[in-house]
Amino acid sequence: MHDHEQQSTATAAAPEPRIDIGDLGYQKRLRKRHMQMIAIGGSIGTGLFLGASGRMALAGPSLALVYIVCGIFTFMVVRALGELVMYRPSSGAFVSYAREFLGERGAYSVGWLYFLNWSTTLVADITAVALYAHFWSFFVPVPQWVLALIALMVVVGLNVVSVRLFGELEFWFALVKVGTIVVFMALAIGFIVTGTSVGDNVAGISTITDHGGLFPRGLAPMLTIALGVVFAFGGTEMIGVAAGESDNPRAVVPRAVNSIMWRIILFYAGSVILFTLLLPWTAYSPSESPFVTVMSSVGIPHAGDVMNLVVLTAAMSSLNAGLYATGRTLRSMAVAGAAPRFAQRLNRSGAPYGGILITSVVGIAGVVLNLAMPHKAFEIVLNLAGLGIVGTWASIMICHWIFVRRAQQGHYDRPAFRLPFAPVLNILTLGFLLAVIVLMFFDDEIGRITLAAFLLVVAAMVAGWFRVRGRLDPDVLAPIERPGTAADGSVHG
């Protein structure tokens, strides 16, 4: 199948080809290897390297099943997004597609939900970096908030330089993450096969059967952690944002999307199974990466130090990606008038520094949270980020559903790379996302607090809509040959 042939000639009823003018001014400098690693790095991040410990402490070995189920629905979302990208690549991604299929009100809602997702993930990531740094005695005297601030400043500085630097950083970050997990899994399998002692335990099935089995706390915890697992998979949709700055998105996106499913099953479910075969699920702490816990217990000199350095790199990767995504999303919204005008600004390298700096302000709030509540900061922001992801993913499925329906009416031609069995899978995925939110209500400790906080976010978004709706630009989605629009991106402020 030749990807560049996947968009057939439009029918007479099809709308005129259009471009989101928020995409103008970017430099198409992401290559195939960058796109592949962005896809991989987006699906392997803080949610696995740190978040898995806290979730194992709640659900035990059954976490592997939750990863598999949530992974299936994640793949459906990214596959639907891939079809929209093949139809029209855009750095505005979800905002741009919502603008076309849901109108400006939909674009406004989706954009700010995605901003909520990544800006709160930003807080989670700088918190994770600070926690990882405290693994070494040298950094213990340094307050957690200081370490978080340093991490934020470093990545903001790197992100505003150029998209090519972002691509290079993500390429090497992802390579380190994947290589480390592969080495870890190989060592773990060796320990299990040979019955090697890990700490005070002998690796093998007994670490599961002797500690409550697959469901040590029953089925309920397995259901209530679903939002945290969705957070872990947040970032898989990054391929849609990056496609707008790829030099050949239609040749790269299908392969990148199709590889997400096996990566989720292998890296997430596989890692959890190995964790619980090496040590009892009760041995893992929410404040330490499970990879570090295992490697610190095997007796290999400095193994824990090396692994901690790797997971710190993973958190920096996620932080880097979050600033990239929010910068592009805010710019797409600002061009339409739905975000501060400052977010429109690009530097000479084509980096939307305005949106990146606005996001960094939320990071500063995260530094304050680390100062005020260092022991609860990660879990609080994790759940808020999860709600932002759920809203973004729901918008992707709804936009795709509308796209398919209009294609059936003859208004569009669907590309050959598509989500099969639409709209049935759209409906099933939306039902799953709704169930995730409902299940949060049964999590007394964090879930209900998060939902209450989210209601405040919704109220702020509604108030913001009434403030900006009068200044929205109706011509953001314009014909490709739109008169008066400069190809050099001079549309931005």
N, C-alpha and C positions, 0 to 999 in steps of 0.2 A: 504494500500500500504506500503510495507516494503522498506524504503529508501536504506537499504544496499543491496537490491536485484535489484536496479534500473540500475545498469550497467551490462548488459548481457555479456555473453562470446563473445569475439571479433571474428570476422570472420577471415578467413585465409588471407584476403587481408588487414586486419587492421595493422597499424604500431606497432612496438614493444613498450610496455609500457615504458614511459620515465619519468624522473624527471628533474626539473630545478635545477641545482646544486646550484643556488642562494638560494634554500630553505634549504640547509643543514646547520646544526648548531643551528637551532631554537629549542626551547623547546615547545612541544605541551601541553601547560598548560592552555589554555582557555577552560573553561567548558561550559556546555549547558546554564547555567544562564548568563554567561558572553556574549556568542554569541547572545542570545536573546536581552539583553540590549544594546549591541553594535549596533545591527540592529535598535533598537528603538531610541537610542541616536543619531545615524547617520542621522535619518530623522527628528529630532527635534533639532534645534540649533539656532545659531545667526540669521539666515535668518528669523526665526519666531519671536524670542524674541526681536530683534531690527529692522531688515530690514522691517518688516511688516508695521511699522509706516511710513517710507518714501514712500513705495509703495502705502499705503492708501492715503497719501497726494497727490499722482498723479492720482490714478484711482478710489478712493472712494470704495464703497461697491462691485463694479464689480471685485475687487481683488479676492473675493471668487471663482468666475468663472474661473479666470486665474489659481488659485491653483488647481482646479479640473482637468482642461484640461491638464496642465503640469504634474499633478500627475499621470494621466493615462499613459502618455508616459514614465514617470519615472519608473512606475511599469514594463512596457515592457522591459526597459533596464535592470532592476535588475533581471527580470525573465530570460532573455537571459543569463545574467551573472551567475545566479544560475545553469543553465544547463551546462555551461562551468566548474563551480566549481564541479559539480557532476561527470563530465568527468575526471577532474584532478585538485584537490585542490592545490593552490600555493600561498605563501605569496607574490610572484611577481605579482599575479593576472593579471591585464591588460597588463603589460609589458611581462609577461611570455606567455600569450595567443597570443599577437601580434607577439612575437618571433616565435611562432609555425606556425601561419597562415599568417602573413604578412612579415616575415623575420626580420633581424636585423634592417633594416632601419625603419620598422614599429614600432619595439620595442623601438628604440631610440626616435622616434617622440612621441609615446604614453607616454613613461616614463617622458619626459621633459614637456609635456603638463600637466600630472598629478602633476608633481612637481610644475608647475606654478599655478595650481588650489590650492593646499594645502598651498604652501608657501605664496601666496597672501591672502588666507583665514586666515593664521596665522596672517598676518598684520591686517586684519579685526577684528579678535578676540581680539587681544591685544588692538586695538582701542576701541572695544566695552567694554572691562573690564575697561579701563580708563574712558570712558563716564559714565558707570554705577557707578563707584566710586565717580564721581563728583556729584552724586545725594545727597550724604551726605555732609553737610557743613564742616565736619572735614577734608575731602579730597580736598575741593575746592582750598586751597592755594597750593596744590601739583601740579606741571605741569603735563599735560596729558602725555607727553613723559616719565616722571619718573614712573608713574603708569603702563604704557605699558611695560616698561623695567622690572619692578618687576614681573609682570604677566608672562613674557617670561622666566625669570630666574627660577621661581618656577616650572613651568610645564616642562621645559627642565630637571631640576634636578630630578623630579619625573619619567619622561619617560625613563631615562637611567637605572633605577634601575632594573626592570624586567618586562616581559610581564604579569606576574601574577598581579603585582601591577597595571599595566595599566588596566587590566580586572576588577580588584576590583574598581578602581576609576571610570571607565565608568559605571559599574553596579550601583554604588550609585549615580553618577551624573544623569544617565538616570532615576533612580527611583525618584529622587527629581523632575526632569523636568516633568515626566508623572504625578506624584502625584499632583504637583502644578497646571498643566493645568486642570486636572480633578476637583480639588476643585474650581478653578476659574470658570470653565464652570457651575458647579452646582450652585455657588453663582450667576453667571450672569443670568442663567435661572430663579432663584428665584426672582431676581430684576425685570426681564421683566414680569413675571407672575403677580407679586404683584404691578407693576407700581411704583416701588421705584424711588425716585429722585437720580440721579447720577450727582453731581455738580448742575448746573442750569437746567438740562434736566430731563424729565421723561422717564425712560427706556421704549422702545416700538418701533413699526414700524414708528412712527412719526419722529424719529431721522434720518430715511432714506428718507421718502416721503417729509419732509419739508426742505430738504437740497440737492435737485437736483435729488433724486431718485437713481436707481441702477447705472446709468451711468452719474454722474454729470458733467463729462468733455468729454462725448462722448465715442466713441469706440477706438479712436487712442491711448490714454494713456494706455488703457488696453492691447494693442498689444505691445507697446514699453517696457513695464515692464517685458515682458516674460523672458528676460535674468536674471533679478534679482530674479525671481521666480525659475528659474533653479538653480541659486546659492543657494537658500533656501533649495532645495532638494539635493544639493551636500552633500555627506556623506552617502547616501543610499547605494552606491556601496562599502562602507567600509566592508560590510559583506564578499565580495570577498577576500579582503586582510586578514581579520581575520581568514578566513577558513583555511589558511595555517598553523595556529598555534592552531587550534582546535584539541581536542583529538578525535573527532568523527564528522567531518564536514558533511558527507553525511546524518547523522541522524538529524542534526540541521538546515542546510541551507534551505531546502524546506519550513519548517514552518515559519522561519524568513522572507523569501522572500514573502511568500503569505500574511503575516500580514501587509506588508508595505502599500498596497493600502488603506485599511480602516483607517490606522493611518493618512495618508496624508489627506484624506477627513475629518475625524473627527477633528484632531488637527488643521490643517491649515485652511481649508474652514470654519469649525465650529467656530473657534476662531474669524475669520474675521467677520462672520455674527453676532456673539455676540458683538464684538467691536462696530460695526456700529448700533446695536440696543440699546446699552448703552449710547453712546455719538455720536454726529455728526462726520463724517469722518474728518472734518476740525479741530477737537479738538486734533488730534494726531500730534506729532512732531517727525521729523527724529532723533532728538538727545536723545529721551527717549523711552523706551520700552512701547508699548501700554498696556501691562499688568500693568505696574507701573502707567501709566496715569489714567487707570480706577480705580485701587485700591486706588490711592491717592484722588480720587474724591468721594468715597462712604462714607467718614466720619468715617470709622472704624479706631480707633487709631493704628498707626504704620503699617497699612496694606500696604502702599506704600513701607515702609522700608523692610518689609519681602519679598515682591514681587521683589524688586530690588536686594536683596541678592540672590534670586532664579535665576533671569536672569543672574546675574554675574556668578553664578555656571554653568549655561548653556554655557556661553562664554568660561569658563575655560575647560568645557567638550569638546567643539569643538576644542579648542587649543590643548588639550591633544590628541585627535583623529588625528588631522592633523600631529602632530609630529610622531605619530605611523605610519601613512600611508606613509609619505614621507621617513622615515627611511628605511622601507622595500622596497619601490619602488627604491630608490637610490641604495640600496645594490644589488638588482636584476640586475640593469643596470651596476653597477661597476664590478660585477663578469664577465660580458660579455665584459668589456672594454669600455663601453659607458658613464661612469661617473667616477669621481675621485676615485682612488684606496682607498683613506681614507674611502670612504663610505662602503667598504667591511667589515670593522672591527666590530666584536661582542665583547661584554664584557663577563664575566663569567656567567652572567645570561641569555645570549642569546639575549640581546638587541643590535640592530645595532646602536651603539652610534655614529659611523662615519657619517652616513646619517642624524641622528638627529641633530648633531652639525652643519653640513653643512646647514640644513634648518634653524637653529637658526640664522645663519648669515643674511638670508633674513629678519628674524624677527627684527634684529638690524636695517636694512634698514627701516623697518616699524616704528621703534622708531624715526628715523630721520624724516620720513614723518609726524609723529605726532607732531614733533617739528616744522617743516616748515609749514605744512598745517593742523592744528588740526581740522578745520571745514569741510574739504573735503576728508580727508584721507579714511574714511569708504566707501564712494560711489565710489571713484576711484578704490580701490583694489577689491571691490565687483564685478565690471564689468569685470576686468581682470580675477578674479577667475572664473567667469561665463563662459568665453571663454575657460578656461582650462577644465572645466567640460564638456562643449559641445564637445570638441575634444576627451576627454576620453570616453564619452558615445557613440560617433560615432564609435570609435574604437571597443568598445564592440559589437555593433550591426554588424559591418563589420566582425569581427572575428567569431561571431556566425553564420552569413550568410555563410561564407566559410566552417565552421564546418558542417553545415546542408547540404550544397552542396556535400561535400566529403562523408558524411554519405549516401546520396542518391546514390552516386557512389559506395558504398560498402567498403569505406576505414575506416569508423568508425561506431560504433554502438551508436546511441543516447540513453541517459538515459531516463527512463520513466518520470522523472521530466524535462519538457521542455517548451520552449516558443511555444504556439500553433500558427497555421496559419503562420509559417515561410515558405518562406521569405517575405510574404506580409507585416507582421507587422514590419519586419526589414526596408523595404523600406519606409513605412509610418513614422516610427520614425526618420529615417535619413532625410526625407523631412521636418519634424517638426523642427529638430535641425538646418537645413539649413535656414529655415524660421526665426528662432530666431536670427540668425546672421544678416540676411538681414534687419530685423526690427530694429536692433541697429542703422543702418545708418540714420534712421528717428528721432533718439533722438539727437537733435542738441547739447544739453548741455554736456552730458557725453558720449553718445554712439559713436559718431564719433571720439572723443578724444581717447576712449578706442581702437577702431579699428586701429587708427594710431599707438598707442603704441604697439598693438599686432603685427603689421607689423614689428616693430623693434625686437620683440621677435622671430618672424619667421626668420628674417635675422640672428639673433644670433644663432638659432638652425641650420640653413643651414651651417653657418660657422663652427659650432661645429662638424657637421657631417663629413665634409671634414677633420677635425682634428683627429677624432677618428676612422674613418672607417678602417684604416690600421692596427689597433691593436685589432680588435674585435675577440673574441673567437668563432669559429663556433661550438664548442661542448658543449655549455652551456646546451642545452637540450640533455640529455644523457640517454642511457638505465639505468634502475633502478639498475642493477648490474654492473655499469660502473667500470672497473678495475682502481685501483689507486685513487679512490675517497673515502676519509675517511668519515665514518658515523658521526664522531664527528664535522663535519663542518670545518675541517682543510683546506678546499679549500680557505677560506678567508685569506686576508692578515693580 
